[in-house]
Amino acid sequence: MNANLFRRELILAAAGVSIGIVGFSAKAWGDTPASWAVTSGNWSNPANWASNPYYPNDGNPAGSLYDVLLQGGTATLDVSPTIEKLTLSAGTITGSNTLTVAGQLQWFNGTLSNSSTFADGGLSMPLGIAYLSGGSLTTAASTTVSIGFAGQTSLALSNGATLNNAASLTASSGSIYYSDTGALTTINNSGSFTVNDSGGKFTLGYSYFKNTGSLDVAAGTLDMFSYYTGSTGSIDVSPGATFIIEQSFAQTPSFENDGLTDFYAVSMSSGNITGAGTTNLGAGKLKINASSGASSQDALTINNGTLDLTNNSFYINYGSNPDPISQIAGYIDSGYDGGTWKGAGITSSTAQTNSASYGIGYADSADPGNPAGLSRGTIEIKYTLLGDANLDGKVNGADFTLMAASFNDSVTNGWDEGDFNYDGKVNGNDFVLLADNFNQFASQSAVSAADLIALNSFAAANGLATNVPEPLCISSAAFAAALSLRWRRQRLD
């Protein structure tokens, strides 16, 4: 056995790691061992192998299976062989043909730069630095891939290389990254990709990452420095784990965050975020895909970033922790940005295009009377109609009653008290916003004549309208429209 490889085995054995390299005799493996024996040459030349007079290719001769060891030199694939196992600890496999490894591929160091490699029996990368230069490496479904379980392990991708994972992959300490050489590289995950290293960190750097399978952060930290693009698979961040997103991010469905997810990239989009975790927005912008439905987290923090709700809602289940309603109201006021909905904080690009009728409402279960009917320890943030004080998606007498109770008062965190423009006051400006939407939308149930009379009386008493016709003389819709026109003309400053 090579002395350097033997020393490596002793080190791994001392660490309690069994990697299966206990010798290369036919008796130990049950197959024919084949070691690369020259500095460089063609794979199909038997003289280049210790298995001479045969080169390693299962069934050559009949019944033979090969376990290949490459510890240095360059083997050029002038054929497309199939072998049982491959241990690549140094050296290079190159060429324009395909290598199929029916058993396990054990990869410590060295380079794969051939056209394509199929790891049909799984992949083990316990430690070291491996290089995939051009071409592709594909792992098979129903197999396992282990990266970094014996120490820091790096897989450097270059020259447009592609890693296709259909296996159950577990990554501990280390990284898979683009090495700044040649065309940008790609990681396609159709299997499961799990980071599991309590207290450690695994980094995916500067490649395209396309997830159509599952991406799980079970323990430790996943630093996503890759471009997460066009992904339709699932994401799950476990309690105590951290997911850091530092490049563009495009996730179509929802993902489960029960740990901490940090969003730092400039351009990010996702389906709704669910779970009992914390979502943190740094100096980036996260857009929740339109019509994704409600998001739910235990905590939401925004530090110079932007959360774009589009037309969705977001629940914060703070439970027995300190009530963050003042912080949330501040995020919304900042995002509102005087009516442009272009500020940092919580905003809505959907409201931005329809700001005369829609905004972002919010309510806290701790608010007096709990108008939104929320569970204890809950905040609701919702894209809704201006004037929808109780967040039921309609503007009617119930909302008018809430606003009227605080009219001409200063309020704090007061959407459900009638402060619909986030200025800390409930006055004629808010009344006009409510009146403009009062029973104006087909999806709403019709308000009663009594509600219309109440609005008319309130407007007259506060100098907001005069000579308003009685509601029984015209239709409810026409009456509300007449009120709205008069109130807009006589709004309070």
LUMMARLO-377569 format. One record per residue (C-alpha): residue in three letters; x, y, z. Coordinates in steps of 0.02 Angstrom, whole numbers, plus 50000, padded with zeros to 5 digits. Layout:
AlaXYZ ...
This chain:
Met500005000050000 Asn500605017649962 Ala501395025450118 Asn500455041950105 Leu498785033050087 Phe499215022050237 Arg499585037350342 Arg497915044750288 Glu497035028850345 Leu497865029750515 Ile497305047750538 Leu495515043750490 Ala495495028150598 Ala496075038550747 Ala494615050250716 Gly493435035450719 Val493055036550533 Ser492885020850430 Ile493035024250245 Gly493225006850180 Ile495035008050119 Val495814993650212 Gly496834986750070 Phe496654982949888 Ser496844964349879 Ala495574954249784 Lys495154945349945 Ala494724961750038 Trp493664969049901 Gly493024953449816 Asp493444962149651 Thr494984964949545 Pro496054979749604 Ala496764991249471 Ser497995005049515 Trp498555018249392 Ala500405014649363 Val501075028449249 Thr501205047449241 Ser499995049349096 Gly499175038948961 Asn497565031748893 Trp496355022249003 Ser496215007848878 Asn498075003848878 Pro498324988848994 Ala500154993449017 Asn499605008749114 Trp498764998349249 Ala499304986249384 Ser497924974949316 Asn498934972149156 Pro498574963149039 Tyr496854970649062 Tyr496264988649083 Pro494854991549210 Asn493154989049131 Asp491894977549217 Gly491714961449117 Asn493464962849042 Pro493884948549051 Ala492194940149075 Gly491624940249256 Ser492914952949313 Leu492424968249416 Tyr493654982149450 Asp494034993449598 Val495125007549534 Leu496395017449635 Leu497115033649565 Gln498435041749674 Gly499275052749545 Gly499565055349359 Thr498315058249221 Ala497175044949149 Thr496345049748984 Leu494685041548947 Asp494845035748766 Val493425023648803 Ser491875024248913 Pro492175010949046 Thr491095004849189 Ile491985000149351 Glu491424994549524 Lys492285007049638 Leu493425021949618 Thr494585029249748 Leu495275045849687 Ser496555052749808 Ala497625062649684 Gly497885064549498 Thr496675067949355 Ile495405058449252 Thr495105067549089 Gly494515064548911 Ser492935066248807 Asn492125050048864 Thr491015044149007 Leu491545035249166 Thr490235025049259 Val490575019749438 Ala489335006049482 Gly489875005449664 Gln490475019449776 Leu491565033849719 Gln492755039049859 Trp493505055949822 Phe494825064049931 Asn495825075049813 Gly496165075349627 Thr495195080949475 Leu493795074549365 Ser493855083749200 Asn493115070749083 Ser491485073248989 Ser490365064849118 Thr490475053849271 Phe489035043649344 Ala489165039049527 Asp487845025449525 Gly488325018049693 Gly488505033749796 Leu489865046449833 Ser490965048649986 Met492035064250012 Pro492665063050191 Leu494005076650181 Gly495155085550060 Ile494975096849908 Ala494235089349750 Tyr494035097449580 Leu492675095449449 Ser493285104549295 Gly492045104949151 Gly490915090349115 Ser489665083549240 Leu489575072549393 Thr487895063949421 Thr487365054549576 Ala485985041749566 Ala484325041249655 Ser484175029149802 Thr486035031449843 Thr486925042149973 Val488185056049962 Ser489225061350113 Ile490295077050111 Gly491455082950249 Phe491075070150384 Ala492925068350430 Gly493435086650417 Gln493435101650301 Thr493005096050125 Ser492895106849971 Leu492275102949797 Ala492885116249677 Leu491885118049516 Ser492595126449361 Asn492425128349173 Gly490545126549168 Ala490505110349267 Thr488835103249324 Leu488465093349481 Asn486825083749465 Asn486225076649630 Ala484785064349631 Ala485425055649788 Ser485175058549973 Leu486615070650005 Thr487235075450178 Ala488505089450195 Ser489455093550354 Ser490935105450360 Gly491605112450198 Ser490965119850036 Ile490495117549855 Tyr491035132849759 Tyr491475140349590 Ser493355142449579 Asp493325157949466 Thr493945148249315 Gly492985147649151 Ala491105147849133 Leu489985148649286 Thr489515131749358 Thr487855123649405 Ile487185112649545 Asn485565103749503 Asn484725095649653 Ser483295083749615 Gly483635072949768 Ser483865078749946 Phe485235090749999 Thr485455091450188 Val486665101850290 Asn486955093650458 Asp488405100450559 Ser487935107150731 Gly488995122450765 Gly489785121950593 Lys489475129850424 Phe489335123450246 Thr489485135650101 Leu488775134849925 Gly489745147949828 Tyr489495157049664 Ser488655143449562 Tyr486885142249498 Phe485885131549619 Lys484285124149550 Asn483245114549675 Thr481845103349616 Gly482045091349761 Ser482265096049944 Leu483505107650029 Asp483595105150217 Val484625114350347 Ala484515101650487 Ala485905108350599 Gly487245121650589 Thr487275134950453 Leu487065134650265 Asp487815149950183 Met486985151250012 Phe488205161449910 Ser487575153149752 Tyr486255160049636 Tyr484685150749689 Thr483665151549531 Gly482095144249453 Ser481835132549599 Thr480235122949629 Gly480825111349767 Ser480575112449954 Ile481605121450087 Asp481605116850271 Val482615125750406 Ser482565116050570 Pro482505123650745 Gly484225130050795 Ala484855130050615 Thr485295145350510 Phe485045148450325 Ile485965163550253 Ile485485169850078 Glu486775181450001 Gln486425180649814 Ser484895181549703 Phe483545169649762 Ala481995163649669 Gln480945150649760 Thr479255146849684 Pro478345137149823 Ser478305140750008 Phe479665135550127 Glu479695130250308 Asn480775140750423 Asp480845134650602 Gly482585141650632 Leu483375157950573 Thr483365163450392 Asp484385178850348 Phe483955187250182 Tyr485355198750122 Ala485265198649932 Val484635213049825 Ser483415202449725 Met482445188549813 Ser480725180749791 Ser479825166549875 Gly478175158449909 Asn477465160650083 Ile478605157250232 Thr477895146050367 Gly478515139150531 Ala479035144650705 Gly480665153050657 Thr481365170450633 Thr481455179350466 Asn482775193050459 Leu482975205150315 Gly484655213750300 Ala485045225950162 Gly484055216150034 Lys482305214749961 Leu481185199549978 Lys479595198649875 Ile478265186149927 Asn477555179249765 Ala475825185849728 Ser474375175249791 Ser475535163949891 Gly474405164950043 Ala474805168750224 Ser476565168150295 Ser476845164450479 Gln478395166550588 Asp478775168750772 Ala479805184350736 Leu480155196550595 Thr481615208650598 Ile482085221050461 Asn483755230050458 Asn483815241550307 Gly482935228450202 Thr481225227350121 Leu479845214550134 Asp478635215849987 Leu477015207150033 Thr476225209949861 Asn474415204449895 Asn474755192650041 Ser474685192750231 Phe476005189150363 Tyr475675183150542 Ile476905185250684 Asn476605173350828 Tyr477595181950965 Gly476695172251104 Ser477315176851277 Asn478815186551210 Pro478815205751212 Asp477505212851094 Pro478395219550936 Ile476895229350869 Ser477765246350878 Gln479215239450778 Ile478045231750648 Ala477035247950632 Gly478675257150605 Tyr479165245250466 Ile477495248350378 Asp477595267250397 Ser479365266750326 Gly478805256050178 Tyr477305267450148 Asp478525281750118 Gly477215295450111 Gly476085285349995 Thr477365279149868 Trp477585261849945 Lys479415262449892 Gly480275263750060 Ala481275250950157 Gly480295240950283 Ile478645232250244 Thr477885237150077 Ser476775230749938 Ser477165232249754 Thr475335227849723 Ala474735242449830 Gln476015253349742 Thr475035251349580 Asn473345254149665 Ser473765265549810 Ala472125275049805 Ser471165259649861 Tyr472385247649944 Gly473705247750078 Ile474425236850216 Gly473365234850369 Tyr473945227850534 Ala473205222250699 Asp473785215350865 Ser472835203350976 Ala473285214951119 Asp472345229651040 Pro470805235151138 Gly469355223851093 Asn470465213650975 Pro469455219350821 Ala470335207150704 Gly469905192350815 Leu471705186050827 Ser472375172350938 Arg473315178251091 Gly475095184151056 Thr474795186850870 Ile475045201150747 Glu474245201050575 Ile474955211250430 Lys473855211250276 Tyr473695218750103 Thr471925225350107 Leu470725239550066 Leu471055256450143 Gly469735258050278 Asp469685239450319 Ala470015242450503 Asn469645224750564 Leu470555216050420 Asp469055205950361 Gly469305211250179 Lys467785222850177 Val467445241050217 Asn465765242850302 Gly464895248850458 Ala466025238850574 Asp467555248050510 Phe466665264850518 Thr466225261650701 Leu468045258150744 Met468625273850655 Ala467265284950727 Ala467725279850906 Ser469465287650885 Phe469015302050770 Asn470065317750799 Asp471185307950919 Ser473035304250912 Val473345285450909 Thr474825273750921 Asn474945258750806 Gly473165262850760 Trp472615254850596 Asp471175246250685 Glu470725263050765 Gly470565271350595 Asp472315277950556 Phe472405272250375 Asn473815283750320 Tyr475005279650463 Asp475185297650526 Gly474685294150707 Lys473025303450693 Val471245298950649 Asn470425313250555 Gly469555318150395 Asn470955311350286 Asp470655293950355 Phe468775296250341 Val468955299850155 Leu470015284250130 Leu468675273850214 Ala467255282550123 Asp468075279749953 Asn468025261049983 Phe466375260150078 Asn465355246549992 Gln466195250349827 Phe466845233149783 Ala465825219049709 Ser466605206049824 Gln465875214749975 Ser464185211250049 Ala463015226250035 Val462995238150181 Ser461345242650260 Ala460405258950240 Ala460735261750426 Asp462615261250394 Leu462445274050256 Ile461375285350365 Ala462665283950505 Leu464045289450387 Asn462995303750322 Ser462585309550498 Phe464405308250553 Ala464995317950400 Ala463725331750431 Ala464175332850615 Asn466015334750576 Gly465875346650429 Leu466345333450304 Ala464795334250193 Thr463215344650169 Asn461575341950079 Val461835323350061 Pro460285314749992 Glu459415301750097 Pro459955283950055 Leu458205277850018 Cys458065289949873 Ile459505282149775 Ser460415265649768 Ser461675261449902 Ala463105261849778 Ala462595278749708 Phe462355285649883 Ala464085280049938 Ala464825287549781 Ala463995304249816 Leu464635303949994 Ser466385299849935 Leu466395314349810 Arg465815327049939 Trp467015320550072 Arg468495321749954 Arg468035339849918 Gln467925344250103 Arg469285333450180 Leu470185339850332 Asp472035343950322 
